[in-house]
Amino acid sequence: MFNIGMGELFLIVLLALVVVGPERLPGIMRQIGKYAYQLRAIVNELTDQFAEELRPLQEIQQLAEDVNPVKQMKKVAMSVAEPLPEAKKADQPELVAPEAAAPPAEKAASDAAAATTPEPASTPDTEL
């Protein structure tokens, strides 16, 4: 709640012990605990009352958003704009892997040149 660590709390208790004295410190700590509990109860009650008072306003705001013609038109447009999953599959061409696609012109030319170049003839074995 107050973002106080253990070291800071220990320092506060030590200071209170020095200022107030060991005899009165337990009674004062009880009083502080009672006040903190009462304060927390009051805050919770106020929060609940504000939430209860704001509930009708939130309902009116929600109704206004639901009846808003611009938002309704957007919902209708978005539902019409999205094609069905079957239609998406039928409209899209199948993707072909790059390796399966036709080779580039340069590769085709080098393949054609290699096919027309004769391989060196092997030396015939001469029989004597």
TIPARO-886607 format. One record per residue (C-alpha): residue number from 1; x, y, z. Coordinates in pm, 1 decimal, padded with zeros to 6 digits. Layout:
BEGIN
+-----+----------+----------+----------+
|   k |        x |        y |        z |
+-----+----------+----------+----------+
| NUM |        X |        Y |        Z |
...
+-----+----------+----------+----------+
This chain:
BEGIN
+-----+----------+----------+----------+
|   k |        x |        y |        z |
+-----+----------+----------+----------+
|   1 |  00000.0 |  00000.0 |  00000.0 |
|   2 |  00268.3 |  00250.1 |  00097.7 |
|   3 |  00548.4 |  00057.2 | -00075.7 |
|   4 |  00753.5 |  00023.7 |  00243.3 |
|   5 |  01019.1 | -00245.8 |  00258.3 |
|   6 |  01125.8 | -00449.8 |  00559.2 |
|   7 |  01431.6 | -00233.3 |  00625.5 |
|   8 |  01229.3 |  00086.9 |  00624.2 |
|   9 |  00960.7 | -00067.7 |  00846.6 |
|  10 |  01225.6 | -00182.1 |  01094.4 |
|  11 |  01371.4 |  00169.6 |  01102.2 |
|  12 |  01026.8 |  00323.5 |  01165.6 |
|  13 |  00954.0 |  00079.4 |  01450.3 |
|  14 |  01297.0 |  00146.4 |  01603.6 |
|  15 |  01240.7 |  00522.5 |  01584.4 |
|  16 |  00892.4 |  00485.7 |  01738.5 |
|  17 |  01041.0 |  00272.1 |  02016.4 |
|  18 |  01294.1 |  00543.0 |  02097.4 |
|  19 |  01043.2 |  00830.4 |  02078.0 |
|  20 |  00741.6 |  00668.6 |  02247.7 |
|  21 |  00909.3 |  00420.0 |  02479.6 |
|  22 |  00868.2 |  00046.7 |  02519.6 |
|  23 |  00572.1 |  00071.7 |  02759.4 |
|  24 |  00336.7 |  00268.0 |  02533.0 |
|  25 |  00447.3 |  00128.4 |  02194.8 |
|  26 |  00216.5 | -00180.4 |  02189.2 |
|  27 | -00091.7 |  00030.5 |  02267.7 |
|  28 | -00003.9 |  00285.3 |  01999.6 |
|  29 |  00055.9 |  00009.1 |  01743.4 |
|  30 | -00290.6 | -00134.7 |  01822.4 |
|  31 | -00448.1 |  00207.1 |  01772.6 |
|  32 | -00265.7 |  00251.1 |  01439.2 |
|  33 | -00388.6 | -00095.4 |  01331.9 |
|  34 | -00750.1 | -00005.1 |  01420.2 |
|  35 | -00727.9 |  00322.1 |  01227.3 |
|  36 | -00578.2 |  00145.5 |  00925.5 |
|  37 | -00860.0 | -00112.4 |  00931.1 |
|  38 | -01126.1 |  00160.5 |  00955.2 |
|  39 | -00962.3 |  00357.1 |  00673.9 |
|  40 | -00951.9 |  00048.0 |  00451.0 |
|  41 | -01321.4 | -00023.1 |  00523.5 |
|  42 | -01417.0 |  00336.3 |  00435.0 |
|  43 | -01218.5 |  00322.5 |  00109.7 |
|  44 | -01382.1 | -00008.5 |  00010.1 |
|  45 | -01727.7 |  00131.0 |  00087.1 |
|  46 | -01665.4 |  00444.7 | -00119.1 |
|  47 | -01533.3 |  00238.2 | -00408.3 |
|  48 | -01844.9 |  00021.1 | -00403.6 |
|  49 | -02072.2 |  00327.5 | -00390.7 |
|  50 | -01894.9 |  00491.6 | -00687.5 |
|  51 | -01914.2 |  00170.1 | -00888.1 |
|  52 | -02285.1 |  00141.6 | -00809.5 |
|  53 | -02349.0 |  00502.4 | -00911.0 |
|  54 | -02153.2 |  00465.6 | -01235.1 |
|  55 | -02321.1 |  00139.7 | -01342.2 |
|  56 | -02619.9 |  00310.9 | -01515.9 |
|  57 | -02382.5 |  00540.4 | -01703.3 |
|  58 | -02178.5 |  00243.1 | -01820.9 |
|  59 | -02494.8 |  00065.3 | -01937.6 |
|  60 | -02603.7 |  00374.0 | -02132.9 |
|  61 | -02259.0 |  00402.4 | -02288.8 |
|  62 | -02266.5 |  00034.7 | -02388.8 |
|  63 | -02612.3 |  00075.2 | -02544.7 |
|  64 | -02494.3 |  00382.2 | -02735.9 |
|  65 | -02199.4 |  00185.6 | -02873.7 |
|  66 | -02423.4 | -00104.9 | -02972.3 |
|  67 | -02668.2 |  00125.3 | -03153.7 |
|  68 | -02397.4 |  00332.5 | -03324.3 |
|  69 | -02476.0 |  00298.1 | -03698.9 |
|  70 | -02115.9 |  00355.9 | -03806.8 |
|  71 | -01989.8 |  00063.5 | -03597.4 |
|  72 | -02273.2 | -00156.3 | -03723.5 |
|  73 | -02185.4 | -00071.1 | -04084.9 |
|  74 | -01819.0 | -00155.2 | -04017.9 |
|  75 | -01917.2 | -00493.2 | -03871.3 |
|  76 | -02132.8 | -00571.9 | -04173.5 |
|  77 | -01864.9 | -00454.1 | -04417.4 |
|  78 | -01596.4 | -00661.5 | -04247.6 |
|  79 | -01811.5 | -00974.0 | -04248.2 |
|  80 | -01893.9 | -00928.5 | -04618.9 |
|  81 | -01535.3 | -00837.4 | -04715.0 |
|  82 | -01389.2 | -01160.7 | -04580.1 |
|  83 | -01441.2 | -01443.4 | -04829.3 |
|  84 | -01514.5 | -01792.5 | -04708.2 |
|  85 | -01213.4 | -02018.0 | -04648.8 |
|  86 | -01315.4 | -02241.5 | -04943.8 |
|  87 | -01328.3 | -01939.0 | -05174.9 |
|  88 | -00982.1 | -01828.7 | -05060.6 |
|  89 | -00836.2 | -02167.2 | -05150.5 |
|  90 | -01003.4 | -02177.4 | -05492.5 |
|  91 | -00891.5 | -01825.6 | -05590.2 |
|  92 | -00527.2 | -01867.7 | -05495.2 |
|  93 | -00295.2 | -02040.5 | -05744.5 |
|  94 | -00082.1 | -02318.0 | -05610.6 |
|  95 |  00266.5 | -02212.9 | -05522.5 |
|  96 |  00544.2 | -02404.1 | -05693.9 |
|  97 |  00879.6 | -02456.4 | -05527.2 |
|  98 |  01162.4 | -02261.7 | -05696.5 |
|  99 |  01350.8 | -02583.2 | -05773.8 |
| 100 |  01054.3 | -02726.5 | -05961.5 |
| 101 |  00998.8 | -02410.7 | -06164.2 |
| 102 |  01145.7 | -02367.6 | -06511.6 |
| 103 |  01520.2 | -02293.5 | -06499.8 |
| 104 |  01634.5 | -01942.5 | -06583.9 |
| 105 |  01738.8 | -01863.7 | -06939.6 |
| 106 |  02108.6 | -01856.7 | -06851.6 |
| 107 |  02094.6 | -02201.1 | -06697.6 |
| 108 |  01900.1 | -02333.4 | -06995.2 |
| 109 |  02159.5 | -02190.0 | -07236.8 |
| 110 |  02450.7 | -02346.1 | -07046.7 |
| 111 |  02267.2 | -02680.3 | -07033.6 |
| 112 |  02208.2 | -02666.1 | -07410.6 |
| 113 |  02572.8 | -02582.0 | -07479.4 |
| 114 |  02688.1 | -02871.5 | -07262.5 |
| 115 |  02458.3 | -03109.5 | -07447.8 |
| 116 |  02598.1 | -03012.6 | -07791.0 |
| 117 |  02963.3 | -03026.2 | -07691.3 |
| 118 |  03098.4 | -03373.7 | -07761.4 |
| 119 |  03283.7 | -03546.9 | -07488.6 |
| 120 |  03649.0 | -03618.4 | -07562.5 |
| 121 |  03690.8 | -03954.7 | -07722.1 |
| 122 |  03875.1 | -04210.2 | -07527.0 |
| 123 |  04192.6 | -04342.8 | -07680.6 |
| 124 |  04135.1 | -04672.5 | -07844.4 |
| 125 |  04339.3 | -04958.3 | -07722.0 |
| 126 |  04568.5 | -05068.4 | -07992.0 |
| 127 |  04618.2 | -05433.8 | -08026.4 |
| 128 |  04944.4 | -05555.4 | -08155.9 |
+-----+----------+----------+----------+
